[in-house]
Structures are given as structure tokens and as C-alpha cells.
Amino acid sequence: MNQQDIKQKVLDVLDHHKVGSLATVEKGKPHSRYMTFFHDGLTIYTPTSRDTHKAEEIENNPNVHILLGYDCEGFGDAYVEVEGKAKINNSAELKDKIWSSKLERWFDGKDDPNLVILEIEPEDIRLMNAGEKTPVSLEL
């Protein structure tokens, strides 16, 4: 599979799977939780509250790992593993772009001062179970 095909399959997974796990590092150990993800190209975003452990963990150590994919069948579903660096983005433009009424459960609107966006720039992306017997990596 060539790099363009790998990239397209990665983007397909990102397009069709919004819920995945985000792992941060806390005291030298991984800490995972489910999150909702959005993307622009290969840059991945997820909303969170400024007052969470994950925001503090990212400020202390920006290394993160994301798993996205699977259709609940479990066997043979394509998914991606993303290693990257995260930072807190407080851009009103980005908040406007990803805001939806589903976020009202946690925030008082897109202008809520606790709403921040985690921006993840991938350093390594591996595509799993996409017709290959072994993982394939997207060159970044």
C-alpha cells in the first residue's frame, strides 16, 4: 500500500469514528479516557474543560496517544493509533468550528471560559487491520 493510500484510509477512519481513547502521561504512567474527536487533515482536536486532569497532564507532558476506529465488531475492523504532541488551544474560531449542541451537557456555550480545545499534532500514525497483515505507518 503506498503512502497516499495509507493517508486516505487514515482519513476515512478519522471521518467515520468520532469516539476513541486519549492517553496522557501522569507521573510517568499512561492515563486513558474516552473522548470525542474532530479533525482537520491529520490534526486532531477534542474539546475539554480547562479544569481537568488531562489539561494539567498535557501542560506537564504533551505526549499523547489516541486510538480511533472499530465498529464494535472487534475483529478485523480498521483503526488508527496516533502518537503526537498535544497543546491547549483557546481559539474562538476553533471553538466555533467544533461547537455543537451535544457539548451543552458540559459547557454553557462556546464562550464558556472553561471550554478549551486540545490540539494534537501527530508524530506517528499507524493504520491497523486495513487489509494488511501487519500495521502500516503513515510517513509524516
VOKEVO-372167 format. One line per field, with one value per atom (N, C-alpha, C, O): residue in three letters; chain; y, x, z. Coordinates in pm, 1 decimal. Layout:
! residues N
aa [ALA,...]
ch [A,...]
v [Y,...]
u [X,...]
w [Z,...]
//
This chain:
! residues 140
aa [MET,MET,MET,MET,ASN,ASN,ASN,ASN,GLN,GLN,GLN,GLN,GLN,GLN,GLN,GLN,ASP,ASP,ASP,ASP,ILE,ILE,ILE,ILE,LYS,LYS,LYS,LYS,GLN,GLN,GLN,GLN,LYS,LYS,LYS,LYS,VAL,VAL,VAL,VAL,LEU,LEU,LEU,LEU,ASP,ASP,ASP,ASP,VAL,VAL,VAL,VAL,LEU,LEU,LEU,LEU,ASP,ASP,ASP,ASP,HIS,HIS,HIS,HIS,HIS,HIS,HIS,HIS,LYS,LYS,LYS,LYS,VAL,VAL,VAL,VAL,GLY,GLY,GLY,GLY,SER,SER,SER,SER,LEU,LEU,LEU,LEU,ALA,ALA,ALA,ALA,THR,THR,THR,THR,VAL,VAL,VAL,VAL,GLU,GLU,GLU,GLU,LYS,LYS,LYS,LYS,GLY,GLY,GLY,GLY,LYS,LYS,LYS,LYS,PRO,PRO,PRO,PRO,HIS,HIS,HIS,HIS,SER,SER,SER,SER,ARG,ARG,ARG,ARG,TYR,TYR,TYR,TYR,MET,MET,MET,MET,THR,THR,THR,THR,PHE,PHE,PHE,PHE,PHE,PHE,PHE,PHE,HIS,HIS,HIS,HIS,ASP,ASP,ASP,ASP,GLY,GLY,GLY,GLY,LEU,LEU,LEU,LEU,THR,THR,THR,THR,ILE,ILE,ILE,ILE,TYR,TYR,TYR,TYR,THR,THR,THR,THR,PRO,PRO,PRO,PRO,THR,THR,THR,THR,SER,SER,SER,SER,ARG,ARG,ARG,ARG,ASP,ASP,ASP,ASP,THR,THR,THR,THR,HIS,HIS,HIS,HIS,LYS,LYS,LYS,LYS,ALA,ALA,ALA,ALA,GLU,GLU,GLU,GLU,GLU,GLU,GLU,GLU,ILE,ILE,ILE,ILE,GLU,GLU,GLU,GLU,ASN,ASN,ASN,ASN,ASN,ASN,ASN,ASN,PRO,PRO,PRO,PRO,ASN,ASN,ASN,ASN,VAL,VAL,VAL,VAL,HIS,HIS,HIS,HIS,ILE,ILE,ILE,ILE,LEU,LEU,LEU,LEU,LEU,LEU,LEU,LEU,GLY,GLY,GLY,GLY,TYR,TYR,TYR,TYR,ASP,ASP,ASP,ASP,CYS,CYS,CYS,CYS,GLU,GLU,GLU,GLU,GLY,GLY,GLY,GLY,PHE,PHE,PHE,PHE,GLY,GLY,GLY,GLY,ASP,ASP,ASP,ASP,ALA,ALA,ALA,ALA,TYR,TYR,TYR,TYR,VAL,VAL,VAL,VAL,GLU,GLU,GLU,GLU,VAL,VAL,VAL,VAL,GLU,GLU,GLU,GLU,GLY,GLY,GLY,GLY,LYS,LYS,LYS,LYS,ALA,ALA,ALA,ALA,LYS,LYS,LYS,LYS,ILE,ILE,ILE,ILE,ASN,ASN,ASN,ASN,ASN,ASN,ASN,ASN,SER,SER,SER,SER,ALA,ALA,ALA,ALA,GLU,GLU,GLU,GLU,LEU,LEU,LEU,LEU,LYS,LYS,LYS,LYS,ASP,ASP,ASP,ASP,LYS,LYS,LYS,LYS,ILE,ILE,ILE,ILE,TRP,TRP,TRP,TRP,SER,SER,SER,SER,SER,SER,SER,SER,LYS,LYS,LYS,LYS,LEU,LEU,LEU,LEU,GLU,GLU,GLU,GLU,ARG,ARG,ARG,ARG,TRP,TRP,TRP,TRP,PHE,PHE,PHE,PHE,ASP,ASP,ASP,ASP,GLY,GLY,GLY,GLY,LYS,LYS,LYS,LYS,ASP,ASP,ASP,ASP,ASP,ASP,ASP,ASP,PRO,PRO,PRO,PRO,ASN,ASN,ASN,ASN,LEU,LEU,LEU,LEU,VAL,VAL,VAL,VAL,ILE,ILE,ILE,ILE,LEU,LEU,LEU,LEU,GLU,GLU,GLU,GLU,ILE,ILE,ILE,ILE,GLU,GLU,GLU,GLU,PRO,PRO,PRO,PRO,GLU,GLU,GLU,GLU,ASP,ASP,ASP,ASP,ILE,ILE,ILE,ILE,ARG,ARG,ARG,ARG,LEU,LEU,LEU,LEU,MET,MET,MET,MET,ASN,ASN,ASN,ASN,ALA,ALA,ALA,ALA,GLY,GLY,GLY,GLY,GLU,GLU,GLU,GLU,LYS,LYS,LYS,LYS,THR,THR,THR,THR,PRO,PRO,PRO,PRO,VAL,VAL,VAL,VAL,SER,SER,SER,SER,LEU,LEU,LEU,LEU,GLU,GLU,GLU,GLU,LEU,LEU,LEU,LEU]
ch [A,A,A,A,A,A,A,A,A,A,A,A,A,A,A,A,A,A,A,A,A,A,A,A,A,A,A,A,A,A,A,A,A,A,A,A,A,A,A,A,A,A,A,A,A,A,A,A,A,A,A,A,A,A,A,A,A,A,A,A,A,A,A,A,A,A,A,A,A,A,A,A,A,A,A,A,A,A,A,A,A,A,A,A,A,A,A,A,A,A,A,A,A,A,A,A,A,A,A,A,A,A,A,A,A,A,A,A,A,A,A,A,A,A,A,A,A,A,A,A,A,A,A,A,A,A,A,A,A,A,A,A,A,A,A,A,A,A,A,A,A,A,A,A,A,A,A,A,A,A,A,A,A,A,A,A,A,A,A,A,A,A,A,A,A,A,A,A,A,A,A,A,A,A,A,A,A,A,A,A,A,A,A,A,A,A,A,A,A,A,A,A,A,A,A,A,A,A,A,A,A,A,A,A,A,A,A,A,A,A,A,A,A,A,A,A,A,A,A,A,A,A,A,A,A,A,A,A,A,A,A,A,A,A,A,A,A,A,A,A,A,A,A,A,A,A,A,A,A,A,A,A,A,A,A,A,A,A,A,A,A,A,A,A,A,A,A,A,A,A,A,A,A,A,A,A,A,A,A,A,A,A,A,A,A,A,A,A,A,A,A,A,A,A,A,A,A,A,A,A,A,A,A,A,A,A,A,A,A,A,A,A,A,A,A,A,A,A,A,A,A,A,A,A,A,A,A,A,A,A,A,A,A,A,A,A,A,A,A,A,A,A,A,A,A,A,A,A,A,A,A,A,A,A,A,A,A,A,A,A,A,A,A,A,A,A,A,A,A,A,A,A,A,A,A,A,A,A,A,A,A,A,A,A,A,A,A,A,A,A,A,A,A,A,A,A,A,A,A,A,A,A,A,A,A,A,A,A,A,A,A,A,A,A,A,A,A,A,A,A,A,A,A,A,A,A,A,A,A,A,A,A,A,A,A,A,A,A,A,A,A,A,A,A,A,A,A,A,A,A,A,A,A,A,A,A,A,A,A,A,A,A,A,A,A,A,A,A,A,A,A,A,A,A,A,A,A,A,A,A,A,A,A,A,A,A,A,A,A,A,A,A,A,A,A,A,A,A,A,A,A,A,A,A,A,A,A,A,A,A,A,A,A,A,A,A,A,A,A,A,A,A,A,A,A,A,A,A,A,A,A,A,A,A,A,A,A,A,A,A,A,A,A,A,A,A,A,A,A,A,A,A,A,A,A,A,A,A,A,A]
v [-117.1,0.0,123.3,134.2,215.4,334.8,438.2,424.9,540.4,640.4,716.1,748.1,745.0,814.9,728.4,778.9,598.1,505.9,496.7,495.4,490.5,485.1,611.3,604.5,726.8,853.3,857.2,900.0,813.7,815.7,723.4,757.9,606.4,513.8,570.3,552.6,638.0,703.8,810.9,818.0,893.6,998.6,939.6,997.4,825.9,759.2,717.9,735.3,663.5,626.1,750.5,749.6,857.8,981.4,1039.8,1095.7,1027.4,1079.3,1003.0,1062.3,872.9,788.7,746.4,681.1,782.4,742.6,865.4,921.5,905.8,1027.9,999.8,1087.3,879.6,847.0,750.8,650.4,783.4,699.6,724.4,792.3,669.5,689.9,783.9,781.3,866.0,958.2,920.5,916.8,892.7,863.2,977.7,1020.5,1025.8,1125.2,1057.3,939.2,1131.7,1077.0,1150.1,1272.9,1072.1,1127.7,1054.4,933.3,1128.6,1070.6,951.4,849.7,966.2,863.5,744.2,648.3,747.8,635.7,684.6,799.5,594.7,635.0,648.1,574.2,742.3,765.2,783.4,882.3,687.4,687.5,721.3,693.5,782.5,810.1,823.2,853.5,799.1,817.0,964.7,1040.9,1003.9,1142.3,1142.3,1040.8,1257.5,1279.5,1359.9,1462.1,1313.9,1375.3,1434.1,1386.7,1539.1,1604.5,1619.4,1612.7,1639.1,1656.3,1754.6,1777.7,1811.2,1895.2,1842.0,1869.5,1766.1,1694.8,1591.4,1513.7,1590.5,1494.9,1554.2,1483.1,1682.4,1743.9,1705.2,1717.5,1658.4,1606.3,1699.7,1752.0,1719.7,1809.5,1737.5,1649.4,1776.0,1727.4,1835.1,1893.0,1862.4,1963.1,1905.3,1785.9,1991.6,1951.1,2074.7,2187.3,2052.1,2162.5,2198.8,2112.6,2325.5,2374.8,2311.7,2290.7,2281.9,2232.4,2080.1,2024.9,2011.8,1865.5,1817.5,1890.7,1691.9,1632.6,1628.9,1653.5,1597.7,1584.5,1715.2,1714.7,1827.8,1957.4,1982.2,2028.3,1951.5,1968.2,1872.2,1910.3,1747.3,1648.4,1691.1,1673.7,1746.3,1790.3,1910.1,1922.0,1998.1,2110.6,2061.3,2120.4,1953.0,1897.8,1806.7,1797.9,1738.4,1645.1,1635.2,1574.3,1692.7,1699.3,1569.1,1564.9,1463.8,1338.1,1268.5,1246.2,1234.3,1167.4,1051.0,1041.1,964.1,851.0,842.4,850.3,826.0,817.4,686.2,645.4,620.9,506.4,545.0,586.5,531.4,561.7,453.5,411.9,408.6,309.2,205.8,232.0,91.5,-19.1,14.6,127.0,-83.4,-70.8,-159.1,-201.2,-186.9,-269.8,-417.5,-497.6,-456.1,-597.2,-660.8,-776.4,-583.5,-630.5,-696.0,-673.3,-776.2,-848.2,-792.6,-790.4,-748.2,-705.9,-564.6,-522.2,-489.7,-351.5,-263.3,-274.8,-175.4,-82.8,18.4,64.3,52.2,157.5,222.5,170.7,337.5,407.7,424.6,441.7,419.2,453.7,580.3,583.7,683.1,811.5,848.1,855.8,870.6,928.5,1072.2,1100.8,1162.7,1301.9,1390.4,1345.1,1518.0,1621.7,1702.1,1743.4,1723.3,1799.0,1933.8,1950.8,2029.4,2159.9,2211.2,2168.1,2302.8,2362.6,2479.7,2569.5,2477.2,2582.2,2651.4,2585.7,2780.3,2857.7,2946.7,3044.4,2913.9,2994.3,2996.6,2891.5,3116.0,3130.6,3075.0,3016.0,3093.1,3041.9,2889.3,2832.9,2823.3,2677.3,2630.7,2531.7,2701.1,2666.4,2678.2,2592.9,2783.5,2799.8,2681.3,2631.5,2638.1,2532.5,2398.7,2326.0,2365.5,2233.7,2235.3,2129.2,2353.3,2360.2,2289.5,2303.1,2213.8,2155.1,2151.6,2162.5,2136.5,2133.4,2016.1,2019.3,1914.1,1799.6,1840.2,1773.0,1949.3,1994.9,2072.1,2101.3,2105.4,2181.3,2104.4,2163.4,1975.5,1893.2,1931.9,1918.8,1979.5,2010.9,2159.8,2204.9,2236.0,2376.6,2466.9,2425.2,2592.2,2691.1,2764.6,2879.1,2702.4,2763.5,2769.8,2741.6,2807.3,2810.2,2920.0,2920.3,3014.7,3120.3,3087.9,3170.3,2968.5,2925.6,2931.2,2869.7,3003.7,3016.1,2884.2,2873.8,2783.7,2653.8,2568.0,2471.3,2602.3,2525.2,2556.4,2671.2,2452.3,2462.5,2345.0,2246.2,2357.5,2252.1,2196.6,2271.6,2064.5,2000.8,1980.1,1919.4,2030.4,2018.3,1920.2,1941.8,1812.5,1707.9,1704.6,1681.9,1727.8,1716.7,1579.2,1551.9,1492.8,1358.5,1359.3,1439.5,1268.6,1243.3,1106.4,1082.0,1017.3,883.6,835.5,846.1,782.9,726.0,586.9,567.8,490.4,353.1,312.4,329.0,259.4,208.5,58.3,-13.7,12.4,-128.3,-192.1,-126.0,-320.0,-400.6,-342.3,-352.6,-282.6,-223.8,-303.0,-246.0,-432.8,-517.7,-562.2,-634.2,-520.8,-560.2,-656.8,-647.0,-748.4,-842.9,-780.4,-827.3,-676.0,-608.6,-460.6,-413.5,-387.0,-242.7,-173.5,-216.8,-65.5,19.2,158.9,204.7,226.3,360.0,464.7,446.4,574.9,690.1,776.9,816.7,806.6,892.1,1036.4,1087.9,1100.8,1239.9,1333.7,1454.8]
u [86.0,0.0,90.5,180.5,67.1,151.6,105.6,-1.2,187.5,160.5,29.5,-40.8,-4.1,-130.1,-249.7,-347.3,-242.0,-349.8,-361.1,-471.3,-246.8,-247.4,-311.1,-396.1,-269.7,-325.8,-476.8,-549.8,-524.5,-668.7,-743.4,-851.4,-686.5,-751.8,-751.4,-848.3,-643.4,-638.2,-746.9,-820.4,-757.2,-859.5,-1000.4,-1090.5,-1020.2,-1150.7,-1185.8,-1299.6,-1089.1,-1113.7,-1146.1,-1240.4,-1068.8,-1094.1,-1231.2,-1297.9,-1273.5,-1404.0,-1520.3,-1623.3,-1504.6,-1617.5,-1619.1,-1713.4,-1517.5,-1510.8,-1479.5,-1370.2,-1574.4,-1558.6,-1521.1,-1466.5,-1549.3,-1519.1,-1401.5,-1399.0,-1304.4,-1187.1,-1125.4,-1183.8,-1007.4,-940.7,-822.0,-750.3,-804.6,-691.4,-612.1,-666.5,-484.6,-397.1,-298.2,-232.4,-289.9,-190.7,-93.5,-108.6,5.6,103.2,89.0,95.5,69.5,58.7,157.4,146.9,253.1,355.5,424.7,450.6,454.1,527.5,444.9,499.9,313.2,227.0,114.9,71.8,67.6,-41.1,-173.3,-200.1,-254.2,-387.6,-480.8,-470.6,-572.4,-660.0,-802.9,-850.1,-870.4,-1012.8,-1072.9,-1003.7,-1205.7,-1276.3,-1300.0,-1328.8,-1287.4,-1307.7,-1378.2,-1383.3,-1432.0,-1488.8,-1387.7,-1337.4,-1358.1,-1253.9,-1309.7,-1409.0,-1242.2,-1268.3,-1132.6,-1029.4,-1131.6,-1001.3,-1010.8,-1117.1,-895.4,-876.4,-749.1,-638.8,-764.7,-649.6,-607.9,-690.5,-481.4,-431.9,-421.8,-387.7,-450.9,-452.7,-583.8,-691.1,-573.9,-689.7,-721.8,-631.9,-850.5,-897.6,-997.8,-1070.8,-1000.5,-1102.2,-1131.4,-1038.6,-1259.1,-1293.4,-1280.3,-1300.9,-1245.9,-1239.1,-1252.3,-1256.8,-1258.2,-1262.6,-1120.5,-1034.0,-1099.9,-969.8,-933.2,-815.5,-1035.3,-1014.0,-1019.1,-1086.5,-948.8,-945.4,-802.7,-706.0,-792.9,-660.2,-586.2,-465.7,-659.5,-591.2,-528.0,-419.7,-594.8,-537.3,-408.0,-308.4,-411.5,-291.4,-181.5,-64.7,-219.0,-120.4,-53.5,67.3,-130.9,-75.6,16.2,116.9,-17.0,73.2,206.4,311.0,202.2,324.7,400.4,523.0,327.2,388.5,295.9,189.4,333.1,243.3,228.9,152.1,300.3,293.3,159.7,119.5,91.1,-38.2,-44.5,35.5,-141.1,-167.8,-318.5,-394.0,-362.5,-504.8,-530.5,-452.5,-640.7,-692.4,-828.6,-916.8,-845.8,-974.1,-1004.9,-917.4,-1127.8,-1170.2,-1258.6,-1319.5,-1266.3,-1351.9,-1498.9,-1542.0,-1573.7,-1718.3,-1792.2,-1904.9,-1730.9,-1788.9,-1792.1,-1840.4,-1743.4,-1737.0,-1615.1,-1618.6,-1508.2,-1390.9,-1284.4,-1165.7,-1322.2,-1223.0,-1214.1,-1313.1,-1096.7,-1074.6,-1115.7,-1100.1,-1167.9,-1206.8,-1083.0,-991.2,-1080.2,-968.1,-969.0,-1074.8,-851.1,-837.7,-701.6,-613.2,-685.9,-558.2,-504.6,-579.5,-373.9,-300.3,-222.4,-145.9,-242.0,-176.8,-92.9,-144.3,35.0,121.0,145.2,172.5,135.2,155.1,180.2,192.0,187.9,205.6,76.4,22.3,28.5,-94.9,-63.7,33.7,-149.8,-142.1,-284.0,-376.4,-299.2,-429.5,-447.7,-363.8,-558.5,-590.8,-717.3,-819.2,-712.0,-824.4,-886.0,-954.0,-862.8,-908.3,-1060.8,-1124.8,-1118.0,-1262.9,-1305.0,-1412.4,-1222.4,-1252.9,-1263.8,-1354.5,-1171.9,-1175.2,-1295.5,-1359.7,-1326.1,-1444.1,-1570.7,-1659.0,-1580.3,-1694.9,-1705.7,-1814.7,-1591.3,-1588.2,-1637.4,-1708.3,-1601.0,-1636.8,-1756.7,-1801.8,-1809.2,-1920.3,-2044.0,-2078.6,-2109.1,-2239.4,-2322.5,-2269.3,-2451.3,-2541.1,-2509.5,-2546.0,-2443.4,-2406.1,-2310.0,-2302.5,-2236.8,-2141.7,-2209.6,-2146.6,-2338.3,-2410.2,-2423.0,-2449.0,-2405.2,-2407.7,-2294.7,-2308.5,-2183.9,-2067.0,-2033.0,-1964.0,-2081.6,-2041.7,-2162.9,-2265.8,-2149.2,-2256.4,-2252.2,-2296.4,-2201.6,-2191.6,-2047.2,-1954.9,-2029.3,-1893.4,-1807.3,-1685.5,-1870.2,-1793.9,-1763.5,-1706.5,-1801.3,-1772.0,-1620.5,-1546.3,-1573.0,-1428.2,-1359.0,-1237.0,-1434.7,-1373.7,-1352.4,-1276.4,-1418.9,-1404.4,-1270.5,-1240.7,-1191.5,-1067.2,-1064.6,-1135.9,-983.1,-969.0,-827.2,-729.7,-817.3,-686.4,-655.5,-733.7,-542.2,-496.9,-381.3,-278.9,-397.9,-296.7,-233.8,-301.3,-102.8,-25.7,40.2,126.4,1.5,58.2,208.1,257.7,277.6,418.6,434.9,531.1,339.1,340.1,195.5,120.1,157.1,23.5,39.9,104.7,-20.6,-19.7,-162.6,-254.1,-179.1,-308.0,-309.3,-219.7,-411.0,-419.9,-541.5,-643.2,-530.4,-642.5,-709.5,-831.3,-633.9,-692.2,-648.9,-601.4,-665.5,-630.2,-485.3,-442.2,-411.0,-270.8,-256.1,-329.8,-163.1,-142.7,-65.2,-72.9,8.5,84.2,47.1,-7.1,74.4,45.4,126.3,235.9,69.7,142.6,148.0,51.9,260.0,278.8,266.3,311.7,203.4,195.2,316.3,340.2,392.5,510.2,465.0,393.3,506.7,467.2,583.5,569.3]
w [0.0,0.0,0.0,83.3,-92.5,-98.3,4.9,64.6,24.4,128.0,104.1,199.9,-20.8,-49.2,-9.4,46.0,-37.8,1.2,153.1,208.1,220.0,366.5,422.5,511.4,370.3,419.3,398.9,488.3,283.7,257.3,353.1,400.9,381.3,474.9,616.5,690.4,655.2,786.1,793.4,891.9,690.2,688.4,690.7,751.6,625.5,629.9,772.7,816.3,844.8,984.6,1066.5,1145.6,1048.3,1122.8,1088.6,1175.7,963.2,920.9,983.5,1015.8,1000.6,1039.5,1186.2,1230.8,1260.1,1401.2,1485.0,1476.7,1564.0,1643.8,1788.6,1855.8,1838.0,1977.3,1980.7,1909.6,2064.8,2080.4,2215.9,2300.4,2236.6,2365.1,2348.5,2248.4,2449.7,2457.9,2581.5,2691.9,2563.6,2676.6,2693.6,2598.8,2816.9,2854.8,2950.4,2981.4,2996.8,3090.0,3222.4,3228.6,3328.1,3462.6,3552.5,3572.3,3606.2,3693.9,3628.8,3693.2,3499.5,3427.1,3382.8,3328.6,3404.7,3367.6,3275.7,3284.8,3186.0,3096.5,3171.5,3266.2,3128.2,3183.5,3064.4,2991.9,3043.8,2926.0,2962.6,3072.9,2865.9,2880.0,2740.8,2643.7,2733.5,2607.0,2582.1,2674.3,2455.7,2414.5,2279.2,2209.7,2243.9,2111.4,2030.6,2077.3,1909.7,1828.0,1699.2,1644.1,1653.3,1525.9,1458.5,1525.2,1329.8,1264.8,1149.6,1092.1,1118.4,1000.9,937.2,984.6,830.1,777.0,880.0,927.8,913.8,1012.3,1152.8,1247.3,1167.5,1300.2,1367.6,1308.6,1491.2,1563.6,1679.7,1745.6,1703.7,1809.4,1898.3,1852.9,2025.0,2116.7,2220.7,2277.2,2246.6,2347.5,2487.9,2509.8,2581.6,2721.8,2808.7,2759.2,2936.5,3031.4,3073.6,3088.7,3091.7,3138.3,3273.6,3303.2,3355.0,3491.4,3499.1,3586.0,3409.5,3412.5,3433.6,3412.6,3475.9,3491.9,3359.0,3353.5,3251.0,3121.6,3076.5,3018.1,3103.0,3065.3,3143.5,3087.8,3270.9,3354.1,3309.7,3301.8,3280.5,3237.2,3106.5,3089.9,3014.7,2886.1,2903.9,2834.1,2995.8,3022.5,3079.0,3052.5,3156.7,3215.5,3119.7,3125.9,3030.6,2936.3,2814.8,2824.8,2701.6,2586.2,2507.0,2410.9,2544.5,2469.8,2493.7,2607.9,2383.8,2392.9,2294.6,2201.5,2317.7,2229.3,2211.0,2307.9,2086.0,2052.7,1979.5,1893.5,2014.7,1939.9,1885.3,1960.5,1755.3,1690.4,1588.5,1512.6,1587.0,1490.2,1555.2,1659.0,1496.9,1539.5,1522.9,1548.6,1480.3,1462.6,1562.1,1536.0,1673.5,1779.7,1744.3,1824.4,1629.5,1593.6,1660.0,1702.2,1668.4,1739.2,1654.2,1677.7,1556.4,1478.7,1337.9,1264.8,1300.5,1163.7,1130.1,1015.6,1226.5,1199.0,1188.7,1270.0,1089.0,1073.8,1187.5,1230.6,1234.7,1334.7,1320.5,1252.3,1386.4,1383.0,1524.4,1620.5,1533.4,1654.7,1621.9,1525.5,1701.4,1676.9,1797.9,1909.5,1776.5,1879.1,1838.5,1721.9,1934.4,1898.8,2018.1,2131.9,1987.7,2089.7,2095.9,1993.3,2216.9,2236.7,2298.1,2371.4,2265.5,2329.9,2347.3,2278.4,2439.6,2464.6,2369.6,2362.4,2296.8,2200.8,2250.2,2271.7,2268.0,2320.1,2212.1,2243.7,2086.8,1973.5,1963.2,1958.0,1960.4,1942.2,1806.5,1794.3,1705.7,1571.9,1572.8,1511.6,1642.0,1650.5,1732.5,1697.5,1840.4,1920.8,1837.0,1845.8,1755.6,1665.5,1569.4,1541.4,1520.5,1419.8,1475.2,1405.7,1598.1,1650.3,1744.6,1787.9,1777.5,1872.4,1816.9,1699.5,1904.7,1871.6,1999.1,2109.5,1982.9,2098.7,2191.5,2309.1,2141.3,2225.4,2336.7,2439.6,2317.2,2419.0,2531.8,2633.4,2514.5,2617.3,2748.2,2853.1,2742.2,2863.7,2959.9,3081.5,2904.2,2985.4,2990.5,3081.9,2892.1,2882.9,2864.5,2811.3,2909.8,2898.7,2765.3,2756.7,2664.7,2532.7,2487.6,2564.1,2361.7,2306.6,2366.8,2348.6,2439.3,2506.1,2652.4,2723.9,2696.4,2833.3,2854.1,2777.5,2956.2,2976.4,3010.8,2998.0,3054.0,3084.3,2960.3,2964.5,2849.5,2726.0,2659.9,2627.0,2641.4,2564.4,2466.9,2484.5,2366.4,2266.4,2275.3,2272.2,2286.4,2278.4,2131.0,2057.8,2089.0,1950.0,1947.4,2012.2,1872.3,1868.1,1729.7,1629.3,1726.3,1602.2,1601.4,1684.9,1509.0,1504.6,1475.2,1396.1,1540.8,1511.4,1446.1,1373.2,1473.5,1415.4,1406.3,1503.0,1290.9,1273.2,1214.3,1111.4,1282.4,1232.1,1199.5,1280.2,1080.6,1035.3,1059.3,1015.1,1129.2,1167.1,1099.2,1078.3,1065.1,1014.9,890.9,876.3,803.5,682.3,559.5,461.2,565.8,453.3,453.9,363.8,552.6,563.1,680.2,778.3,670.8,780.3,895.1,1008.7,866.1,971.4,968.9,868.9,1074.2,1070.8,961.7,926.1,909.7,815.9,875.0,936.9,856.0,911.0,802.2,689.2,839.7,751.0,777.5,891.6,674.9,690.0,703.3,617.6,810.0,835.8,813.9,830.8]
//
